[in-house]
Every structure is written in C-alpha cells, then in structure tokens.
Amino acid sequence: MSTVDTTTIAPAGTTWAADPVHSNVAFEVEYAGVSIFRGSFRDFDATLEGSSLAGSARVASVDVKDEQLSGHLQSPDFFDAERHPEISFRADELSLADGGTVAGSGELTIKGITKPVELKGRLAAAPSVDPFGRERLGLALETAIDRNEFGIAWNAPNQSGGNYLGDEVTLKADLTFVRQAD
Amino acid sequence: MRVLAVSGSLRESSFNTSLLRAALEAAPEGVELELWEGLGDLPLYDEDLEHDVPESVRRLRGDLAAADAILFATPEYNGSVPGGLKNAIDWASRPAREGVLRNKPVAVVGASTGQFGALWAQQDLKRILGIAGARVVGTEIPVARAHERFDSEGRLLDGEVFEQLRLHLTTLASEAVAANDRVAA
C-alpha cells in the first residue's frame, strides 16, 4: 500500500506531462499605463516529476491578436526568435503547503539569459481521473520579472508621460498534467 | 561580406550619399560596401500592387535579401525620415513576417547641415527598422554641419567621422558574421 506524500506536488517517483490543449502559458504587461496586455505561447511543453518542474515554450508560437505585433515580438527588439528560439524554465524543489498553495524558486531563461525567479501558485485539490482512465492534476503558477533583465527593453514613449509598456511582466502558467506510464 | 549602402536622399550631391561613399573607403578589411540606387524608382507602397510586384520593388527586395548587412544614411525632413526611405522600408517589410529585413543586421548614419546631424531621423529610422524585424546595430552617427565636413566634390574632410564610420562598420560586420554563423549552424 502506498502512502501519499503530501509535501511533494505529485507523488514522488511519478512523471506527468502537460496536456497542451488544456494548459496555457501566458504573459501580462501593463499597457499605456491604463490596462493589461496579454499574450501567450501556443507551442510549449512541461514535465513534472515529484516536485520538479521543467518546461519550455517556442518563441515562434507567440500568440497575440495582431500579425504585425506577432512579427515584432519575434524580432531582435523583443524575443529574437532567430537566435533564441525557446524560452525555458525549471524549478527543482517546489513546495506544497496546506490548502494547496505552491511556492518555490526556479530558473527562467529568456533570450539566452538565465535568472532566478520566485514562484507562487496553487495545486488543484486532488488528482482526478479522466474518462480514459488517466490521472490528471492542475497546477497554476506565476512569477513577475523585470523584462529589462532579460534583454527585452523595447519601449515607446506615451504622449501623456512615461512609456507604453511596463517593465514588469507577469508570467502565468496554468498547467493540466497527465500522469505518464511508470 | 557584402554590405548594401542605402541613402535616403535622392539629391545628386547629397551629403548622405557622400557619407556612404566615405563609408565605402572606411570599410574594414573583408567588408565590401555597395551603394544601392533605386529609391526613386519605387512606387508608393500599395498592397494592391502585391499581386503583381513592380520590377523596382522586386529589385529592392532581391538586393536587400542578398546583402549580409545594410547601412542606411538618412537626412532629416521635418524632424524625421524622408518619405522615400520610409516607403522603401515599407515595401521591404512586406509580406508581414516574411519581409527581407527580418533579422537583417542594419546600422544607420545621418548627415544634415544643421547642428544635430539628423539625430531624430536616425532615432526614428532605428525604431522603424526594428519594427520591420531588423537587427539594429550600434548607435546613431550624427554628422552635423555637413556642408563644412565635405569638399565641393563630396569628399569627407573630417577624420573623426571617418573613424566613426570604420568603427560602425566593424560592429555591423561582426553582427553579420554572427548572423551568418547562425544560418550556417
């Protein structure tokens, strides 16, 4: 009989892969000082092993509502998809507290620059079993970064003062994990 | 390495074209600059023409695509880039996400007879090129009071500007080498 370890995100020794259709990896940045602009990456993967999480997203798959903007985001002004086709992330020791709160530190790599980040989030109450008999769990994580530290400093002056884009970017991952065969 | 030099001025004895001619001589070893002429042949950008792209536009796109890097020289008209140069960049940037400027190493210089050396135009030009997807390298090179820095034949008299051009081209060339390595990898 196995004992469920309540301090790891997923039971120790198990491997889980993100279901890309039911997961979302997004970014948010203040726009024009009055609102929040959101974009996401369509092509990404993430793997959870016990309390270790690793993932990457393809910059070319950046998804925003304007083709011109999508092109600009992939250019050297922003992510520089040609030289740095992926952004990646790993956290080796996420911790789980009562009530499903998740915290931990990790490493984020954007534009070839790796920096430590602090994460917080939530783990869905318990793994559920889908109609195909696969175990699923939900993990939502977020972190805030200063995009300038990752070499993404582009901006445009706002007529009413300041700049159009905020420096702080919130990265949000809403991940549905499916347990992989042992 | 082939660097295309594009002047934003059509005037026969343009200071900006003269500046590019000086850059031809200032180019470090292994860097071959070629002056591109054809800005004045381009029609005004019109998406309707994309169905049967005019020969002048075909040539622009082909020449820019074939270059390892591009050096732009811009005068300043009413505080910004001349319409003709902007028009060429607009043509080169289309179709969206497939434009020939994408990831292309580019640098800007500029001359004016005023005291600011087309600084605003260069700043705008860098922004425009960045949005078109180019890899913009280096700072602005404002050549002020241009009428005092060239002789009547258009030869650059200022050794300091000549050195700046050489440094600028060295930076541009090393970026282009990195870009080529990337493609070859």
HADDOCK unambig.tbl for C-alpha pairs under 7 A between the chains (distance, minus, plus):
assign (segid A and resid 68 and name CA) (segid B and resid 96 and name CA) 6.42 0.50 0.50
assign (segid A and resid 71 and name CA) (segid B and resid 97 and name CA) 5.36 0.50 0.50
assign (segid A and resid 72 and name CA) (segid B and resid 131 and name CA) 5.55 0.50 0.50
assign (segid A and resid 72 and name CA) (segid B and resid 133 and name CA) 5.99 0.50 0.50
assign (segid A and resid 75 and name CA) (segid B and resid 103 and name CA) 6.72 0.50 0.50
assign (segid A and resid 75 and name CA) (segid B and resid 133 and name CA) 4.82 0.50 0.50
assign (segid A and resid 75 and name CA) (segid B and resid 134 and name CA) 6.98 0.50 0.50
assign (segid A and resid 76 and name CA) (segid B and resid 103 and name CA) 6.98 0.50 0.50
assign (segid A and resid 76 and name CA) (segid B and resid 133 and name CA) 6.80 0.50 0.50
assign (segid A and resid 76 and name CA) (segid B and resid 134 and name CA) 7.00 0.50 0.50
assign (segid A and resid 76 and name CA) (segid B and resid 135 and name CA) 5.60 0.50 0.50
assign (segid A and resid 77 and name CA) (segid B and resid 130 and name CA) 6.06 0.50 0.50
